[in-house]
Amino acid sequence: MSEARLPVYASAPLPGLLDRVWPHSGHADRAGMPATSLGLAALAGVTAGSALPDASPGLGLFVVGMLVAAATLPSTAGQDRLHRVAYGSLGALLLAVVLVHDAGWVVSLCLLATVAVSAYALSGGRTLTGVLLAGLSLPLAGLRALPWIGRGVRTRLPRGGTSWGPALRAAAASTALLLVFGALFASADAVFASLLPEADVGDLPVRLPVRILVFALFTGLAASAAYLAAVPPRWDVLAPSPARPVRPFEWIAPIAALLTLFAIFVGVQLTVLLGGDDYVRQTAGLTHAEHARSGFGQLVAVTLLTLAVVGAAARWAPRSSPSERRLLRVLLGTLCVLTLAVVVSALHRLHLYEEAFGFTRLRLFMNVFESWLGVLVALVLVAGVRLRASWLPRAVVATAAIALLSLAAVNPDGFIADRNVARFEATGKIDVSYLQQLSADAVPALDRLREPTRSCALHAIAVTEDDGIAGWNLGRDRARSLLADRPLSSSTACST
């Protein structure tokens, strides 16, 4: 009995897949890392290691990010420069949020988006598969870039009879050992420390490993980004091939049933909107605010699922004849229009809920998220007119970045504080315990409150002391100035 032969791709699944997506070939790969990129990557690491561990996110992090971006320029391949400039600019704008806001949740979201959008800017991708897998590019580039970095270093070392490799390794090891053990000895013995140049070395043994780690992290990030710019992957080759169309009845029947359900639901929402609070009380036994709270999450899920249904129908529905294409446009277009009505209903519900119970971070974020989903539905509707959507994946990334920038532009913590202060002035209702959880961005709005509510709301907000130029941030700087002009009352008793 002969032995069965395995498929070729099964013998080496991951390496074979990566070689297909990211072949080690081309002049840029063989030439090694450019000297300018090497220098900028090292400069980014040194700047990060010296400035970031002791500072809050601010100017220092922005400068390091720009140095990482600069390291990609000398090795940038000459392909699709407009794509890289457009999405690289979006990444820079997202990174610039650290200069303006102190709210950790907003800054964290923008930093994650900066990495994702920048990876997409460098790796490209015209399909949804390319967009989704672009986030893997940076970590994988860190591994695949090692030979490329080594070639760049070797080709730029002085040539001759002397072998520089051992000397450099010995110098690096000597420096590391002297720094670590010297710091330990200096912190253990004051007499020995007096022999060293005057410096604050009390916590150096603790901080030095952190600085080395930050240096290595950002140097590696810059080198990975430079490699990604020089040798971008081809994630689009993993996109699924066109699907085999199903018979018309197999997709028309479920879409028609869904359209009927959507039409009934939208009709009910119009009735509720026109009937007002009395109608909701009589039919559901709820106030408008309670009705809004009970359904918003479900409507968000409906929007997401509808986008998946439209994508599936567009993939499997036949479109070989003009009548089939016309039917596809009409049915999916109608579904998108009804979905936009669902989006409007969801946003209206959230608005009622916010008016009744005040603004929070989650509610504000969900406002932006559901609005972005509505934009996606509109983009899908536009793409369905010509049944061509090659531009849609790029638009998804761009609109997501713009939505997040819009969230940052309203200064979320400041906006939440402002609306809650206005609500307090109108109704006398305020949740001081929630306002105490906001960031320094909320200080200007909360500063409008009268005492003792003002001091109660502000005393728990962490406004850090000035941590140098690396930690400069507009939100914290403005908050410090306001609190310096109007100090908090130390005798205020807060009972909220």
NORQUI-V793313 format. One record per residue. N is the residue number from 1. SS is DSSP state (H for helix, E for strand, C for the rest). OMEGA is omega in degrees with one decimal (* if undefined). Layout:
# NORQUI-V793313
[[N/SS/OMEGA] [N/SS/OMEGA]]
This chain:
# NORQUI-V793313
[[1/C/-176.5] [2/C/-179.0] [3/C/-178.9] [4/C/179.6] [5/C/178.7] [6/C/174.1] [7/C/-176.1] [8/H/-174.9] [9/H/-177.2] [10/H/-176.9] [11/C/180.0] [12/C/-169.6] [13/H/-174.8] [14/H/178.0] [15/H/179.8] [16/H/178.7] [17/H/179.8] [18/H/178.4] [19/H/176.9] [20/H/-178.9] [21/H/-168.6] [22/C/-176.6] [23/C/174.8] [24/C/-179.1] [25/C/178.4] [26/C/-177.2] [27/H/-176.5] [28/H/-179.4] [29/H/-177.7] [30/H/-176.3] [31/H/-179.0] [32/C/-175.9] [33/C/178.4] [34/C/-177.9] [35/H/179.9] [36/H/177.3] [37/H/176.5] [38/H/-178.8] [39/H/-179.8] [40/H/177.0] [41/H/177.4] [42/H/178.9] [43/H/176.9] [44/H/179.4] [45/H/179.9] [46/H/179.1] [47/H/179.7] [48/H/-178.4] [49/H/-177.8] [50/H/-172.2] [51/H/-168.7] [52/C/-175.5] [53/C/-175.1] [54/C/-173.6] [55/C/171.6] [56/C/178.3] [57/C/-177.9] [58/C/-174.8] [59/H/-179.4] [60/H/179.6] [61/H/178.2] [62/H/179.5] [63/H/178.2] [64/H/178.0] [65/H/178.1] [66/H/175.9] [67/H/175.2] [68/H/178.6] [69/H/-179.7] [70/H/-180.0] [71/H/-179.4] [72/H/-171.7] [73/H/-178.6] [74/C/-176.1] [75/C/-176.8] [76/C/174.9] [77/C/-174.4] [78/C/-176.2] [79/C/173.2] [80/C/-179.1] [81/H/179.7] [82/H/177.5] [83/H/-177.5] [84/H/179.3] [85/H/-176.8] [86/H/-176.4] [87/H/172.6] [88/H/177.0] [89/H/176.0] [90/H/177.3] [91/H/178.9] [92/H/178.4] [93/H/177.4] [94/H/178.0] [95/H/-177.5] [96/H/177.5] [97/H/179.2] [98/H/177.9] [99/H/-169.0] [100/C/-170.1] [101/C/177.8] [102/C/-176.2] [103/C/-175.3] [104/H/-177.8] [105/H/178.3] [106/H/-179.8] [107/H/-179.8] [108/H/178.3] [109/H/-177.9] [110/H/178.0] [111/H/175.7] [112/H/178.2] [113/H/177.0] [114/H/179.6] [115/H/-177.1] [116/H/-178.2] [117/H/178.6] [118/H/176.4] [119/H/178.2] [120/H/177.9] [121/H/-176.7] [122/H/-175.7] [123/H/-179.5] [124/C/-178.6] [125/C/-178.9] [126/C/-179.9] [127/C/177.6] [128/H/175.8] [129/H/178.3] [130/H/178.9] [131/H/-176.5] [132/H/-177.0] [133/H/-179.5] [134/H/179.8] [135/H/177.1] [136/H/-171.2] [137/H/-176.2] [138/H/178.9] [139/H/177.9] [140/H/178.1] [141/H/178.5] [142/H/178.6] [143/H/-175.7] [144/H/-177.7] [145/H/-174.3] [146/H/176.6] [147/H/179.6] [148/H/177.3] [149/H/179.4] [150/H/177.8] [151/H/179.0] [152/H/179.9] [153/H/-176.5] [154/H/-176.5] [155/H/-177.4] [156/H/172.8] [157/C/178.4] [158/C/-179.8] [159/C/-179.8] [160/C/-176.3] [161/C/-177.8] [162/C/175.0] [163/C/-175.2] [164/H/-177.4] [165/H/178.9] [166/H/-179.4] [167/H/179.5] [168/H/179.2] [169/H/178.9] [170/H/179.7] [171/H/179.9] [172/H/179.8] [173/H/179.7] [174/H/-179.4] [175/H/-178.7] [176/H/-179.4] [177/H/179.8] [178/H/-179.2] [179/H/-176.8] [180/H/-177.0] [181/H/176.3] [182/H/178.1] [183/H/178.5] [184/H/178.9] [185/H/-178.3] [186/H/179.1] [187/H/-178.6] [188/H/-173.5] [189/C/-177.3] [190/H/-179.7] [191/H/178.1] [192/H/-179.5] [193/H/-179.1] [194/H/178.3] [195/C/-178.2] [196/C/173.7] [197/C/-175.5] [198/C/-179.7] [199/C/177.8] [200/C/-176.5] [201/C/-176.2] [202/C/-179.0] [203/C/-179.5] [204/H/178.4] [205/H/178.4] [206/H/-174.2] [207/H/-175.0] [208/H/177.4] [209/H/178.3] [210/H/-180.0] [211/H/178.3] [212/H/179.2] [213/H/179.1] [214/H/176.4] [215/H/-178.6] [216/H/-178.2] [217/H/-175.6] [218/H/173.0] [219/H/177.3] [220/H/178.1] [221/H/179.5] [222/H/178.5] [223/H/178.2] [224/H/178.6] [225/H/178.1] [226/H/177.7] [227/H/179.0] [228/H/177.6] [229/H/-177.8] [230/H/-175.6] [231/C/-178.1] [232/C/178.1] [233/C/179.3] [234/C/-177.5] [235/H/-177.0] [236/H/-179.6] [237/H/179.2] [238/H/179.6] [239/C/-179.3] [240/C/177.4] [241/C/179.5] [242/C/-177.1] [243/C/175.6] [244/C/-176.3] [245/C/174.5] [246/C/176.6] [247/C/-174.3] [248/H/-175.7] [249/H/-175.6] [250/H/177.8] [251/H/-179.1] [252/H/-176.6] [253/H/179.7] [254/H/179.5] [255/H/178.1] [256/H/177.6] [257/H/179.0] [258/H/178.2] [259/H/178.8] [260/H/179.0] [261/H/178.3] [262/H/-178.0] [263/H/178.3] [264/H/-178.9] [265/H/180.0] [266/H/176.3] [267/H/177.5] [268/H/-179.9] [269/H/176.7] [270/H/178.0] [271/H/178.9] [272/H/-178.6] [273/H/-179.4] [274/H/-177.4] [275/H/176.8] [276/H/-172.7] [277/H/-179.3] [278/H/-179.0] [279/H/179.8] [280/H/179.1] [281/H/-176.7] [282/H/-174.5] [283/H/-175.6] [284/H/-179.2] [285/C/-177.7] [286/C/168.5] [287/C/178.3] [288/H/-178.7] [289/H/178.8] [290/H/176.5] [291/H/179.6] [292/H/-177.7] [293/H/-174.7] [294/H/-172.1] [295/H/-173.2] [296/H/-178.2] [297/H/179.3] [298/H/-179.2] [299/H/173.1] [300/H/177.9] [301/H/177.4] [302/H/-180.0] [303/H/179.2] [304/H/-178.8] [305/H/179.3] [306/H/176.1] [307/H/177.3] [308/H/179.3] [309/H/178.9] [310/H/177.9] [311/H/179.2] [312/H/179.7] [313/H/179.0] [314/H/-179.0] [315/H/-171.7] [316/H/-178.8] [317/C/177.2] [318/C/-179.2] [319/C/-176.4] [320/C/-177.9] [321/C/178.1] [322/H/-179.5] [323/H/177.9] [324/H/178.8] [325/H/178.5] [326/H/179.4] [327/H/178.6] [328/H/179.6] [329/H/-175.3] [330/H/-175.7] [331/H/-179.2] [332/H/176.2] [333/H/176.7] [334/H/178.4] [335/H/178.7] [336/H/179.0] [337/H/177.6] [338/H/177.2] [339/H/175.2] [340/H/175.5] [341/H/176.6] [342/H/177.9] [343/H/178.2] [344/H/178.1] [345/H/179.6] [346/H/179.6] [347/H/177.3] [348/H/177.8] [349/H/-178.6] [350/H/178.6] [351/H/178.5] [352/H/-179.3] [353/H/179.3] [354/H/179.3] [355/H/-177.6] [356/H/-171.0] [357/H/177.7] [358/C/-177.2] [359/C/172.8] [360/C/179.5] [361/H/-178.2] [362/H/-179.3] [363/H/178.9] [364/H/178.0] [365/H/-179.5] [366/H/171.9] [367/H/-178.2] [368/H/-177.3] [369/H/179.9] [370/H/176.0] [371/H/177.5] [372/H/176.2] [373/H/175.6] [374/H/176.1] [375/H/178.0] [376/H/178.2] [377/H/178.1] [378/H/177.9] [379/H/177.2] [380/H/177.6] [381/H/177.9] [382/H/179.7] [383/H/-178.9] [384/H/-179.7] [385/H/179.5] [386/H/-177.8] [387/C/175.7] [388/C/-174.8] [389/C/-179.7] [390/C/-179.3] [391/C/-171.3] [392/H/179.7] [393/H/177.8] [394/H/179.8] [395/H/177.9] [396/H/179.6] [397/H/-177.5] [398/H/-178.4] [399/H/176.6] [400/H/178.1] [401/H/-179.8] [402/H/177.8] [403/H/179.7] [404/H/175.4] [405/H/177.1] [406/H/176.6] [407/H/179.2] [408/H/-175.5] [409/H/-179.8] [410/C/-177.6] [411/C/-168.4] [412/H/-178.7] [413/H/176.6] [414/H/178.7] [415/H/179.5] [416/H/179.2] [417/H/-178.5] [418/H/-178.6] [419/H/179.2] [420/H/174.7] [421/H/178.1] [422/H/177.9] [423/H/177.7] [424/H/179.5] [425/H/-178.0] [426/H/-172.7] [427/H/-175.3] [428/C/-179.5] [429/C/178.5] [430/C/177.8] [431/C/-176.1] [432/H/-178.7] [433/H/177.0] [434/H/-179.1] [435/H/178.7] [436/C/180.0] [437/C/-178.7] [438/C/-175.9] [439/C/178.9] [440/H/177.8] [441/H/-177.4] [442/H/-173.9] [443/H/-179.6] [444/H/179.6] [445/H/-179.2] [446/H/179.1] [447/C/179.5] [448/C/-178.8] [449/C/175.5] [450/C/175.6] [451/C/6.3] [452/C/-177.4] [453/H/-179.1] [454/H/-178.0] [455/H/178.5] [456/H/-177.8] [457/H/-172.2] [458/H/-170.1] [459/C/-177.9] [460/C/-179.6] [461/C/-175.5] [462/C/173.0] [463/C/-173.6] [464/C/173.1] [465/C/-179.5] [466/C/-178.4] [467/C/172.1] [468/C/-176.6] [469/H/-178.6] [470/H/-178.8] [471/H/-177.9] [472/C/-178.5] [473/C/-174.6] [474/H/-178.0] [475/H/179.8] [476/H/-179.3] [477/H/179.2] [478/H/179.6] [479/H/179.1] [480/H/-179.5] [481/H/-180.0] [482/H/-179.1] [483/H/175.4] [484/H/179.4] [485/H/-178.8] [486/C/-178.2] [487/C/179.4] [488/C/177.5] [489/C/-177.4] [490/C/-176.5] [491/C/-177.1] [492/C/176.1] [493/C/-177.5] [494/C/-178.4] [495/C/-177.1] [496/C/*]]
